[in-house]
Amino acid sequence: MQSATPARFLGSYEAAATAPIFPDTLLPNMLGHSRSGALLHRQLPPACAGLRVSVVIPAKNEAANLPATLAALAAQTDLQGQPLPLGSFEVIVLANNCTDATAEVARWQAQRFPHLVLHVAELRLPAATTHVGYARRLLMDEACTRLEQVGNPRGIIASTDADTRAMPTWLAVLQAEVATGAAAVGGRIRTEITEKALLPLRRIQARDTAYRLLCARLEDLLDPNPADPWPRHHQHFGASLALTAHAYRQVGGLPEVRFLEDETLCQALHRHDLSVQHSPNVEVITSNRREGRVEVGLSWQLREWWQLWLGRSHERHLP
């Protein structure tokens, strides 16, 4: 299957992508029936009976970033600042095709945070499927199955990335938004750019974000969507994207593309008249790395912006 190709990715992950359409008749063969899916499934214990949210994290050579990501998930609270009920959410890390200690680091975090229901699986995927789109699909398929097995098809599949830190009420607000009727929720993704040398990059991204938010406001004024009301933002991407198991099954699962799998999933949701709510209260912070794991992603966009600024800076100093 071909990857969705963006006209221009932009810092907001906006892209013009053509999503593949999966007929409902193919659904039973999509969710959890591949060989890799079976290998993943066998590495995981049964889900807790009270499972409400399954958080999935694809991780390839992320030993340096995972501790902060998992510590943030271990610190999740409800809206009153109290710890979430034990077993109400789980975290599944898939270390695929790693050449570092990603899996070992993740397992050590499980010992560090014994209250965190953390499962770690390892896979060596074939060359044709060694991309984040396939890894995330395996995880989301498995999360969907686990929620259904405990009788909770309205439970939430929550995707994040291994270089991303969720705010303390990330899961609580996700659950609150779904409780009001949202089938899917895209969270606000902020980039951590604090180094003085990268301030020009932060300014470029801030301007792009301001433009995207103004566009979202204009859309709301011209064609308001009751299922995605203002205030809202413009992002619905893998670092903070959640949907119910019921919605995931209804659209046929995550399309298998090399990148922009989150964008193609949201297009599938729209084709099924399932709105994505862009909640400003669901928030994560992601890294500013410019060498990422996918051909097109935030790291790619940051790198493009940085090269653009360097080129303009060089032109200003020409005689």
C-alpha positions, -999 to +999 in steps of 0.1 A: +000+000+000+013+034-009+020+061+017-001+092+018+019+120+003+014+156+017+014+187-005+032+203+024+034+189+059+035+221+080+042+222+117+006+215+124+009+181+107-017+194+081-014+174+049-034+167+018-034+129+019-054+103+001-065+077+026-071+041+016-107+028+021-111-005+038-145-022+032-162-033+064-161-069+050-123-069+054-124-058+090-123-092+107-090-099+088-075-065+097-076-064+135-050-086+151-048-115+126-015-108+110+015-129+120+032-099+136-001-091+154-002-126+168+034-124+180+025-091+198-006-106+213+013-136+228+037-113+246+010-095+266-010-107+297-048-105+297-062-070+302-075-059+336-112-062+340-117-025+347-097-013+317-109+020+303-080+033+283-052+015+264-023+038+257+000+026+228+035+037+221+055+026+191+092+028+199+123+023+177+156+031+193+140+053+220+160+043+251+169+079+257+134+093+255+111+066+270+119+073+307+103+108+306+074+096+285+066+068+309+071+089+340+045+113+327+020+085+322+028+071+357+019+106+371-016+107+355-044+120+378-081+127+376-095+163+373-092+167+411-056+158+412-061+123+426-044+092+411-065+073+385-079+040+396-054+012+395-059-009+363-082+017+347-055+023+321-026+004+307+004+013+286+017-009+258+052-002+244+062-020+212+100-019+207+103-028+171+136-034+152+156-017+179+194-017+180+195+000+215+181-009+249+146+004+243+129-027+257+152-030+287+147+006+296+109+003+293+110-028+316+131-009+341+105+018+342+079-008+350+099-016+381+103+021+389+066+027+387+049-005+401+015+012+401+017+017+363+003-012+343+030-013+317+035-040+291+066-042+269+067-062+237+095-067+212+092-075+175+116-077+145+093-066+117+101-075+080+118-048+060+085-040+041+067-031+074+095-015+094+077+019+096+057+037+123+024+033+105+026-005+107+039-005+143+011+018+154-015-002+136-004-034+154-007-016+187-040-001+180-054-034+167-043-051+199-057-023+221-090-025+204-092-063+209-082-060+246-109-034+253-135-056+236-124-086+255-132-069+288-166-059+275-157-022+269-162-013+233-165+024+243-131+022+259-104+045+245-074+037+224-049+065+231-019+069+209+013+088+218+049+088+209+081+077+227+095+113+227+063+129+241+052+138+276+015+139+285+002+165+308-010+151+342-047+151+333-042+139+297-061+107+302-087+122+325-097+149+300-097+123+272-122+103+291-143+134+299-144+144+262-155+108+252-181+108+279-197+138+263-200+119+230-168+124+211-158+094+190-122+106+186-101+134+202-070+151+188-049+167+215-029+198+214+008+190+207+033+215+218+070+214+208+097+219+235+121+244+220+141+261+247+176+263+235+187+299+227+203+288+194+169+275+183+148+306+191+144+314+153+129+280+149+105+286+177+094+319+161+087+302+128+067+275+144+048+300+166+038+319+135+026+288+117+006+278+148-010+312+150-021+309+114-035+275+119-055+285+149-069+315+131-080+292+103-097+270+128-115+300+143-126+312+108-139+277+100-159+278+132-174+312+124-183+302+088-193+266+093-196+257+130-194+220+139-214+212+170-193+181+175-160+201+174-169+235+189-147+265+195-124+268+213-105+242+194-072+237+177-059+222+145-040+190+154-050+153+153-018+134+152-001+103+166+016+121+196-019+127+210-048+110+192-075+089+208-107+072+197-131+046+211-126+009+202-161+011+186-151+039+163-118+022+155-136-010+145-162+010+126-137+026+103-117-006+097-087+002+118-056+022+111-046+024+074-012+008+068+009+036+053+045+045+059+037+079+074+008+102+080-011+072+093-028+095+118-041+118+090-054+089+070-072+075+101-089+109+107-100+110+070-115+075+075-134+088+106-148+117+086-159+094+058-179+075+085-194+108+098-174+104+130-160+138+141-126+144+156-129+167+186-098+191+188-098+196+225-074+223+238-075+207+272-059+175+260-022+184+259+012+169+254+047+182+249+069+166+223+107+168+215+123+192+191+144+167+174+150+173+137+162+137+129+131+115+134+119+080+126+097+087+096+101+103+062+074+129+069+067+141+104+072+169+129+110+163+129+110+166+091+091+199+093+113+213+119+143+204+098+128+220+068+121+252+087+156+252+102+172+249+068+149+277+055+161+300+083+197+291+077+194+298+040+178+332+046+204+340+073+231+332+048+215+355+022+214+384+046+251+382+051+260+380+014+279+412+002 
